[in-house]
């Protein structure tokens, strides 16, 4: 199933139509109960993609994973992680799938990512049980101000990736049963129609179950928590010469079967 927020209402998204879910205020409160019986409105024509809004608006925690694809690790000349390389993003940076983003510096970069949405929280979740704690997946964009990130000798990740609208997610949550093989899904980034990133999710160093298990071994996970799982190679700062985003650019982040984000800049 695919669940979204549409005109401030929870909606079930089908291939060619949409149905409103009655009796719930937001998608986040539904996460532990997605398999329950739903009270749906009559089918409506599928709306314009621009009508979808932020699916998960108030997670307790947003985790992100650095250097979780080998080609990204190599382009930024860093060593392979022994355990997941975790930083956090701030909730105030979240936005929906079609934002207008103000560029804070001339070194603003793109990072398309798979986002895990936690459905059932907990601590010390075993790898083989982690899938039971995942409500679904979304497309995410981890925009990054490289100027701020590398202003000091030691990189500053969290603030540099948490400007207003720097964390678009959506366009909806896709439950795991909708996906035949997550690893075979292709993840891409386009800037002004030119492809910049292209990989498959099977190239993650630490996969979704690994990440849920690892994080829960240290901190409690809660329904609605988000995990940005890392980006493949092809970011602007890893190119020669380096490339960054400019006012007037359009960035499209896409994952097969999960939808796309359309981000414009000023």
C-alpha contacts under 8 A as a table, 3 or more apart, distances in Angstrom:
res1	aa1	res2	aa2	distance
1	X	12	X	7.19
1	X	13	X	7.39
1	X	14	X	7.78
1	X	174	X	5.86
1	X	175	X	5.45
1	X	177	X	7.39
1	X	178	X	6.01
2	X	12	X	5.82
2	X	13	X	5.22
2	X	14	X	7.06
2	X	172	X	6.17
2	X	173	X	5.46
2	X	174	X	4.49
2	X	175	X	6.37
3	X	10	X	6.99
3	X	11	X	5.65
3	X	12	X	4.77
3	X	13	X	5.94
3	X	27	X	7.41
3	X	172	X	5.45
3	X	173	X	5.15
3	X	174	X	6.62
4	X	10	X	5.83
4	X	11	X	5.23
4	X	12	X	6.51
4	X	13	X	6.94
4	X	27	X	7.15
4	X	52	X	6.98
4	X	53	X	7.64
4	X	55	X	5.54
4	X	170	X	7.87
4	X	171	X	6.90
4	X	172	X	4.41
4	X	173	X	6.28
5	X	8	X	5.81
5	X	9	X	5.39
5	X	10	X	4.74
5	X	11	X	5.93
5	X	26	X	7.45
5	X	27	X	6.98
5	X	52	X	5.97
5	X	53	X	5.52
5	X	54	X	6.51
5	X	55	X	5.21
5	X	172	X	7.39
6	X	9	X	5.15
6	X	10	X	6.26
6	X	11	X	6.23
6	X	51	X	6.20
6	X	52	X	4.94
6	X	53	X	6.10
7	X	51	X	6.78
7	X	52	X	7.11
7	X	53	X	7.29
8	X	26	X	7.80
8	X	53	X	7.62
9	X	20	X	6.73
9	X	21	X	7.41
9	X	25	X	7.09
9	X	26	X	6.79
10	X	20	X	5.94
10	X	21	X	5.45
10	X	22	X	7.77
10	X	24	X	7.23
10	X	25	X	7.23
10	X	26	X	5.80
10	X	27	X	5.80
11	X	18	X	6.53
11	X	19	X	5.46
11	X	20	X	4.25
11	X	21	X	5.34
12	X	18	X	5.73
12	X	19	X	5.13
12	X	20	X	6.21
12	X	21	X	6.75
13	X	17	X	6.44
13	X	18	X	4.67
13	X	19	X	6.62
13	X	46	X	7.70
14	X	17	X	5.23
14	X	18	X	5.78
14	X	46	X	7.87
16	X	45	X	6.72
16	X	46	X	5.58
17	X	43	X	6.14
17	X	44	X	5.38
17	X	45	X	4.58
17	X	46	X	4.05
17	X	47	X	7.70
18	X	43	X	5.77
18	X	44	X	5.21
18	X	45	X	6.22
18	X	46	X	5.18
18	X	47	X	7.47
19	X	40	X	6.02
19	X	41	X	5.43
19	X	42	X	6.16
19	X	43	X	5.02
19	X	44	X	6.10
20	X	40	X	5.64
20	X	41	X	5.21
20	X	42	X	7.79
21	X	24	X	6.98
21	X	38	X	6.66
21	X	39	X	5.80
21	X	40	X	4.74
21	X	41	X	6.51
22	X	38	X	7.61
22	X	39	X	5.41
22	X	40	X	5.92
22	X	41	X	7.09
23	X	39	X	7.30
24	X	27	X	7.59
24	X	29	X	7.49
24	X	30	X	7.31
25	X	29	X	7.47
26	X	29	X	5.94
26	X	30	X	7.13
27	X	30	X	5.24
27	X	31	X	6.67
27	X	55	X	6.57
27	X	56	X	6.63
28	X	31	X	5.48
28	X	55	X	7.79
28	X	56	X	5.78
28	X	57	X	7.71
28	X	58	X	7.84
28	X	223	X	7.39
28	X	224	X	5.72
29	X	32	X	7.42
30	X	33	X	5.27
30	X	34	X	5.88
31	X	34	X	5.60
31	X	118	X	7.81
31	X	119	X	4.94
31	X	120	X	7.55
31	X	135	X	6.13
31	X	223	X	6.46
31	X	224	X	6.93
32	X	119	X	5.06
32	X	120	X	5.58
32	X	135	X	7.40
32	X	223	X	6.79
33	X	36	X	5.41
34	X	135	X	7.67
47	X	51	X	6.61
48	X	51	X	5.65
48	X	52	X	7.86
49	X	52	X	5.85
50	X	53	X	7.94
50	X	97	X	7.99
50	X	98	X	6.31
52	X	96	X	7.41
52	X	97	X	7.06
52	X	98	X	7.96
52	X	171	X	6.44
52	X	172	X	7.96
53	X	95	X	7.84
53	X	96	X	4.82
53	X	97	X	6.49
53	X	98	X	7.77
53	X	170	X	7.88
53	X	171	X	7.28
54	X	57	X	6.05
54	X	94	X	7.77
54	X	95	X	5.61
54	X	96	X	3.77
54	X	97	X	6.75
54	X	168	X	7.95
54	X	169	X	6.81
54	X	170	X	6.68
54	X	171	X	7.54
55	X	96	X	6.98
55	X	169	X	7.42
55	X	170	X	6.21
55	X	171	X	7.20
55	X	172	X	6.13
55	X	173	X	7.20
56	X	59	X	6.76
56	X	224	X	6.80
57	X	94	X	7.18
57	X	95	X	7.90
58	X	91	X	6.91
58	X	224	X	7.58
59	X	62	X	6.88
59	X	91	X	7.06
59	X	223	X	7.73
59	X	224	X	5.04
59	X	225	X	4.94
59	X	226	X	6.85
60	X	222	X	6.98
60	X	224	X	7.20
60	X	225	X	5.91
61	X	88	X	7.85
61	X	91	X	7.62
61	X	221	X	7.97
61	X	222	X	7.84
61	X	225	X	5.11
61	X	226	X	6.56
62	X	88	X	5.73
62	X	89	X	5.49
62	X	90	X	6.72
62	X	91	X	7.00
62	X	225	X	5.94
62	X	226	X	4.84
62	X	227	X	5.94
62	X	228	X	7.62
63	X	86	X	6.74
63	X	87	X	6.07
63	X	88	X	4.62
63	X	89	X	6.36
63	X	225	X	7.92
63	X	226	X	6.18
63	X	227	X	4.71
63	X	228	X	6.12
64	X	86	X	5.70
64	X	87	X	5.35
64	X	88	X	5.57
64	X	89	X	6.91
64	X	227	X	5.55
64	X	228	X	4.42
64	X	229	X	5.99
64	X	230	X	6.76
65	X	68	X	6.45
65	X	84	X	6.50
65	X	85	X	5.44
65	X	86	X	4.79
65	X	87	X	6.43
65	X	227	X	7.70
65	X	228	X	6.19
65	X	229	X	5.19
65	X	230	X	4.96
66	X	84	X	7.50
66	X	85	X	5.18
66	X	86	X	6.29
66	X	87	X	7.44
66	X	229	X	7.88
66	X	230	X	5.61
66	X	231	X	7.78
67	X	70	X	7.03
67	X	72	X	6.12
67	X	73	X	4.99
67	X	80	X	7.70
67	X	81	X	7.47
67	X	85	X	7.04
67	X	230	X	6.40
67	X	231	X	7.31
68	X	72	X	7.56
68	X	73	X	7.31
68	X	84	X	7.48
68	X	85	X	7.87
68	X	204	X	5.61
68	X	205	X	5.17
68	X	206	X	6.47
68	X	229	X	7.12
68	X	230	X	5.20
68	X	231	X	6.81
68	X	232	X	7.57
69	X	72	X	5.43
69	X	73	X	6.27
69	X	203	X	6.12
69	X	204	X	5.17
69	X	205	X	5.71
69	X	230	X	7.03
69	X	231	X	6.55
69	X	232	X	5.22
69	X	233	X	7.12
70	X	73	X	4.94
70	X	74	X	6.09
70	X	80	X	7.58
70	X	203	X	7.72
70	X	204	X	7.92
70	X	205	X	7.13
70	X	232	X	7.63
70	X	233	X	7.76
71	X	74	X	5.05
71	X	75	X	6.13
71	X	232	X	6.38
71	X	233	X	4.86
72	X	75	X	5.17
72	X	76	X	6.35
72	X	231	X	7.02
72	X	232	X	5.20
72	X	233	X	3.85
72	X	234	X	7.02
72	X	235	X	7.73
72	X	238	X	7.83
73	X	76	X	5.51
73	X	77	X	6.13
73	X	78	X	5.47
73	X	79	X	6.90
73	X	80	X	6.98
73	X	233	X	7.59
74	X	77	X	4.81
74	X	78	X	6.21
74	X	79	X	7.77
75	X	78	X	8.00
75	X	233	X	6.72
75	X	234	X	7.95
75	X	238	X	5.21
75	X	239	X	7.68
76	X	237	X	7.88
76	X	238	X	5.73
81	X	84	X	6.38
81	X	85	X	6.55
84	X	206	X	6.83
84	X	211	X	7.20
84	X	214	X	7.75
87	X	157	X	6.88
87	X	158	X	6.39
88	X	157	X	7.93
88	X	158	X	5.52
89	X	93	X	7.44
89	X	158	X	5.26
89	X	159	X	7.41
89	X	161	X	6.55
89	X	162	X	5.81
90	X	93	X	5.78
90	X	94	X	7.72
90	X	158	X	7.34
90	X	159	X	7.90
90	X	162	X	5.72
91	X	94	X	5.64
92	X	162	X	7.31
92	X	163	X	7.91
92	X	164	X	6.63
92	X	165	X	7.84
93	X	162	X	4.93
93	X	163	X	5.62
93	X	164	X	4.75
93	X	165	X	4.89
93	X	166	X	5.21
93	X	167	X	5.29
93	X	168	X	7.98
94	X	164	X	7.48
94	X	165	X	5.65
94	X	166	X	6.64
94	X	167	X	4.61
94	X	168	X	5.73
94	X	169	X	7.26
95	X	99	X	6.74
95	X	165	X	5.21
95	X	166	X	7.50
95	X	167	X	6.01
95	X	168	X	4.65
95	X	169	X	6.50
96	X	99	X	6.25
96	X	168	X	5.23
96	X	169	X	5.53
96	X	170	X	6.26
96	X	171	X	7.05
97	X	168	X	5.65
97	X	169	X	5.54
97	X	170	X	5.17
97	X	171	X	5.08
97	X	260	X	7.39
97	X	261	X	4.66
97	X	262	X	6.24
97	X	263	X	7.35
98	X	168	X	7.76
98	X	261	X	6.02
98	X	262	X	4.96
98	X	263	X	5.44
98	X	264	X	7.69
99	X	165	X	6.98
99	X	168	X	7.22
99	X	262	X	7.21
99	X	263	X	5.31
99	X	264	X	6.46
100	X	165	X	7.68
100	X	263	X	6.14
100	X	264	X	4.89
100	X	265	X	5.53
100	X	266	X	7.10
101	X	164	X	7.48
101	X	165	X	5.88
101	X	166	X	7.29
101	X	263	X	7.21
101	X	264	X	6.20
101	X	265	X	4.77
101	X	266	X	6.22
102	X	164	X	7.91
102	X	247	X	7.75
102	X	265	X	5.75
102	X	266	X	4.94
103	X	106	X	7.36
103	X	108	X	6.65
103	X	245	X	7.79
103	X	246	X	7.16
103	X	247	X	6.89
103	X	265	X	6.56
103	X	266	X	6.24
104	X	108	X	7.27
104	X	145	X	7.23
104	X	163	X	7.95
105	X	108	X	6.03
105	X	145	X	6.65
105	X	147	X	6.93
106	X	147	X	7.91
106	X	244	X	6.87
106	X	245	X	7.21
106	X	246	X	7.03
107	X	145	X	5.79
107	X	146	X	5.40
107	X	147	X	5.68
107	X	244	X	5.49
107	X	245	X	7.15
108	X	143	X	7.04
108	X	144	X	5.61
108	X	145	X	4.46
108	X	146	X	6.08
108	X	147	X	7.72
108	X	244	X	5.50
108	X	245	X	5.53
108	X	246	X	7.90
109	X	143	X	5.83
109	X	144	X	5.11
109	X	145	X	6.29
109	X	146	X	6.85
109	X	235	X	6.77
109	X	236	X	5.72
109	X	237	X	6.91
109	X	243	X	7.79
109	X	244	X	5.32
109	X	245	X	6.11
110	X	141	X	7.03
110	X	142	X	6.60
110	X	143	X	5.07
110	X	144	X	6.50
110	X	235	X	5.98
110	X	236	X	6.79
110	X	244	X	7.90
110	X	245	X	7.76
111	X	141	X	5.61
111	X	142	X	5.05
111	X	143	X	6.01
111	X	144	X	7.62
111	X	189	X	7.93
111	X	230	X	7.87
111	X	231	X	5.46
111	X	232	X	7.73
111	X	235	X	6.28
112	X	139	X	7.48
112	X	140	X	5.94
112	X	141	X	4.57
112	X	142	X	6.34
112	X	187	X	7.47
112	X	188	X	7.07
112	X	189	X	6.27
112	X	197	X	7.97
112	X	230	X	7.93
112	X	231	X	5.69
112	X	232	X	7.76
112	X	253	X	5.64
112	X	254	X	7.60
113	X	139	X	6.20
113	X	140	X	5.00
113	X	141	X	5.83
113	X	142	X	7.05
113	X	187	X	7.59
113	X	228	X	6.21
113	X	229	X	6.15
113	X	230	X	5.58
113	X	231	X	5.12
113	X	232	X	7.93
114	X	137	X	6.93
114	X	138	X	6.15
114	X	139	X	5.22
114	X	140	X	5.85
114	X	201	X	7.97
114	X	228	X	6.13
114	X	229	X	5.67
114	X	230	X	7.23
114	X	231	X	7.99
114	X	255	X	7.67
115	X	137	X	5.58
115	X	138	X	5.07
115	X	139	X	5.84
115	X	140	X	5.69
115	X	169	X	7.82
115	X	226	X	6.50
115	X	227	X	5.42
115	X	228	X	4.57
115	X	229	X	5.99
116	X	134	X	6.90
116	X	135	X	7.88
116	X	136	X	6.26
116	X	137	X	4.86
116	X	138	X	6.68
116	X	208	X	7.22
116	X	226	X	5.68
116	X	227	X	4.97
116	X	228	X	6.59
116	X	229	X	7.32
117	X	134	X	6.02
117	X	135	X	5.62
117	X	136	X	5.40
117	X	137	X	5.82
117	X	138	X	7.53
117	X	173	X	7.90
117	X	223	X	7.81
117	X	224	X	5.86
117	X	225	X	5.97
117	X	226	X	4.96
117	X	227	X	6.69
118	X	121	X	6.61
118	X	133	X	5.98
118	X	134	X	4.73
118	X	135	X	5.44
118	X	136	X	7.33
118	X	221	X	7.43
118	X	222	X	6.74
118	X	223	X	5.18
118	X	224	X	5.26
118	X	225	X	5.27
118	X	226	X	6.43
119	X	133	X	5.34
119	X	134	X	5.06
119	X	135	X	4.14
119	X	136	X	7.58
119	X	222	X	7.56
119	X	223	X	4.71
119	X	224	X	6.24
120	X	132	X	7.47
120	X	133	X	4.55
120	X	134	X	6.82
120	X	135	X	7.37
120	X	221	X	7.96
120	X	222	X	6.71
120	X	223	X	5.36
121	X	133	X	6.46
121	X	220	X	7.03
121	X	221	X	4.60
121	X	222	X	4.20
121	X	223	X	5.35
122	X	125	X	6.70
122	X	216	X	6.64
122	X	220	X	5.50
122	X	221	X	5.25
122	X	222	X	6.75
123	X	216	X	4.63
123	X	217	X	5.96
123	X	218	X	7.61
123	X	219	X	6.74
123	X	220	X	4.91
123	X	221	X	6.58
124	X	213	X	6.60
124	X	214	X	7.93
124	X	216	X	5.03
124	X	217	X	4.37
124	X	218	X	7.60
125	X	129	X	6.47
125	X	130	X	6.05
125	X	212	X	7.32
125	X	213	X	5.00
125	X	216	X	5.92
125	X	217	X	6.88
126	X	129	X	5.23
126	X	130	X	6.06
126	X	213	X	5.56
127	X	130	X	5.12
127	X	131	X	7.96
127	X	209	X	5.55
127	X	210	X	5.88
127	X	212	X	7.61
127	X	213	X	5.26
128	X	131	X	7.28
128	X	209	X	7.48
129	X	132	X	5.72
129	X	133	X	7.41
130	X	133	X	5.36
130	X	134	X	6.94
130	X	209	X	5.12
130	X	210	X	7.78
130	X	212	X	6.03
130	X	213	X	6.05
131	X	134	X	5.32
131	X	209	X	6.09
132	X	135	X	7.88
134	X	176	X	7.86
135	X	175	X	6.02
135	X	176	X	7.31
136	X	173	X	5.77
136	X	174	X	5.16
136	X	175	X	4.16
136	X	176	X	5.51
137	X	173	X	5.55
137	X	174	X	5.31
137	X	175	X	6.54
137	X	176	X	7.32
137	X	258	X	7.37
138	X	169	X	6.53
138	X	170	X	5.31
138	X	171	X	7.11
138	X	172	X	6.35
138	X	173	X	5.31
138	X	174	X	6.52
138	X	258	X	6.11
138	X	259	X	7.85
139	X	169	X	5.67
139	X	170	X	5.48
139	X	171	X	7.14
139	X	253	X	7.21
139	X	254	X	6.67
139	X	255	X	6.42
139	X	258	X	6.48
139	X	259	X	6.87
139	X	260	X	6.50
139	X	261	X	7.07
140	X	167	X	6.90
140	X	168	X	5.77
140	X	169	X	4.47
140	X	170	X	6.74
140	X	228	X	6.98
140	X	253	X	7.48
140	X	261	X	7.65
141	X	166	X	7.50
141	X	167	X	5.70
141	X	168	X	5.48
141	X	169	X	6.66
141	X	253	X	6.83
141	X	261	X	7.93
142	X	161	X	6.59
142	X	166	X	6.46
142	X	167	X	5.47
142	X	168	X	7.52
142	X	228	X	7.77
143	X	161	X	5.84
143	X	166	X	5.06
143	X	167	X	6.48
144	X	149	X	7.62
144	X	160	X	5.75
144	X	161	X	4.63
144	X	162	X	7.89
144	X	166	X	7.37
145	X	148	X	5.68
145	X	149	X	6.12
145	X	160	X	5.11
145	X	161	X	6.39
146	X	149	X	4.72
146	X	150	X	5.98
146	X	160	X	6.97
146	X	237	X	7.68
147	X	150	X	5.66
147	X	151	X	5.84
148	X	151	X	5.06
148	X	156	X	7.15
148	X	159	X	7.94
148	X	160	X	5.49
149	X	152	X	7.62
149	X	155	X	5.27
149	X	156	X	4.67
149	X	157	X	5.59
149	X	159	X	7.66
149	X	160	X	5.05
150	X	153	X	6.77
150	X	154	X	7.04
150	X	155	X	4.85
150	X	156	X	6.56
151	X	155	X	7.19
151	X	156	X	7.90
152	X	155	X	6.13
152	X	156	X	7.44
156	X	159	X	6.61
156	X	160	X	6.45
157	X	160	X	5.36
157	X	161	X	6.23
158	X	161	X	5.39
158	X	162	X	6.27
159	X	162	X	5.10
159	X	163	X	7.13
160	X	163	X	6.95
161	X	166	X	6.28
161	X	167	X	7.71
162	X	165	X	7.73
162	X	166	X	5.60
162	X	167	X	7.08
163	X	166	X	5.31
165	X	168	X	6.36
168	X	261	X	7.37
169	X	261	X	7.25
170	X	173	X	6.61
170	X	259	X	7.57
170	X	260	X	7.36
170	X	261	X	6.81
171	X	258	X	7.93
171	X	259	X	6.27
171	X	260	X	6.44
171	X	261	X	6.52
172	X	258	X	7.60
172	X	259	X	7.61
173	X	258	X	7.75
174	X	178	X	6.71
174	X	258	X	6.34
175	X	178	X	5.78
175	X	179	X	7.61
176	X	179	X	5.52
177	X	180	X	7.39
179	X	182	X	6.12
179	X	257	X	7.45
181	X	184	X	5.61
181	X	185	X	7.18
182	X	185	X	5.58
182	X	201	X	6.67
182	X	202	X	7.47
183	X	200	X	6.41
183	X	201	X	4.54
183	X	202	X	3.91
183	X	203	X	7.58
184	X	200	X	5.97
184	X	201	X	6.32
184	X	202	X	6.26
185	X	200	X	5.56
185	X	201	X	5.85
185	X	202	X	7.89
185	X	255	X	6.58
185	X	256	X	5.32
185	X	257	X	7.48
186	X	198	X	7.03
186	X	199	X	5.68
186	X	200	X	4.38
186	X	201	X	6.47
186	X	255	X	5.61
186	X	256	X	5.51
187	X	197	X	7.50
187	X	198	X	5.73
187	X	199	X	5.39
187	X	200	X	5.74
187	X	201	X	6.92
187	X	253	X	7.76
187	X	254	X	5.80
187	X	255	X	4.44
187	X	256	X	6.78
188	X	195	X	7.11
188	X	196	X	7.33
188	X	197	X	5.00
188	X	198	X	4.51
188	X	199	X	6.68
188	X	253	X	6.05
188	X	254	X	5.32
188	X	255	X	6.46
189	X	195	X	5.75
189	X	196	X	5.40
189	X	197	X	4.84
189	X	198	X	6.82
189	X	251	X	7.15
189	X	252	X	5.72
189	X	253	X	4.75
189	X	254	X	6.42
190	X	193	X	5.43
190	X	194	X	5.08
190	X	195	X	4.24
190	X	196	X	5.54
190	X	197	X	7.22
190	X	251	X	5.71
190	X	252	X	5.09
190	X	253	X	6.66
191	X	194	X	5.25
191	X	195	X	6.49
191	X	196	X	6.85
191	X	249	X	6.94
191	X	250	X	5.81
191	X	251	X	4.65
191	X	252	X	6.54
192	X	249	X	6.09
192	X	250	X	5.24
192	X	251	X	6.44
195	X	198	X	7.42
196	X	234	X	5.58
196	X	235	X	7.14
197	X	232	X	6.77
197	X	233	X	6.34
197	X	234	X	4.78
197	X	235	X	7.02
198	X	232	X	7.36
198	X	233	X	7.82
198	X	234	X	7.69
199	X	203	X	7.26
199	X	232	X	6.45
200	X	203	X	5.79
201	X	204	X	5.75
202	X	207	X	7.78
204	X	207	X	5.61
204	X	230	X	7.83
206	X	210	X	5.64
206	X	211	X	6.37
207	X	210	X	5.24
207	X	211	X	6.30
208	X	211	X	5.23
208	X	212	X	6.33
208	X	229	X	7.45
209	X	212	X	5.27
209	X	213	X	6.13
210	X	213	X	5.29
210	X	214	X	6.00
211	X	214	X	5.10
211	X	215	X	6.02
211	X	229	X	7.93
212	X	215	X	5.45
212	X	216	X	6.10
213	X	216	X	5.27
213	X	217	X	6.28
214	X	217	X	5.24
214	X	218	X	7.09
215	X	218	X	5.52
215	X	219	X	6.01
215	X	220	X	7.74
215	X	221	X	7.64
216	X	219	X	5.14
216	X	220	X	5.39
216	X	221	X	5.95
217	X	220	X	7.73
221	X	225	X	6.70
222	X	225	X	5.64
232	X	235	X	7.79
233	X	238	X	7.69
234	X	238	X	6.50
234	X	239	X	6.95
235	X	238	X	5.47
235	X	239	X	6.90
236	X	239	X	5.48
236	X	242	X	5.50
236	X	243	X	4.41
236	X	244	X	5.49
237	X	242	X	5.04
237	X	243	X	6.26
237	X	244	X	7.26
238	X	242	X	6.45
239	X	242	X	4.69
239	X	243	X	6.57
240	X	243	X	7.94
245	X	249	X	6.56
245	X	265	X	7.95
246	X	249	X	5.68
246	X	265	X	6.88
246	X	266	X	7.41
247	X	265	X	4.96
247	X	266	X	4.11
248	X	264	X	6.80
248	X	265	X	5.42
248	X	266	X	5.73
249	X	264	X	5.98
249	X	265	X	5.62
249	X	266	X	7.89
250	X	262	X	7.10
250	X	263	X	5.68
250	X	264	X	4.59
250	X	265	X	6.59
251	X	261	X	7.95
251	X	262	X	5.99
251	X	263	X	5.02
251	X	264	X	6.35
252	X	260	X	6.71
252	X	261	X	5.57
252	X	262	X	4.76
252	X	263	X	6.25
253	X	260	X	5.44
253	X	261	X	5.09
253	X	262	X	6.77
254	X	258	X	7.54
254	X	259	X	5.97
254	X	260	X	4.24
254	X	261	X	6.48
255	X	258	X	5.41
255	X	259	X	5.96
255	X	260	X	6.53
256	X	259	X	6.53
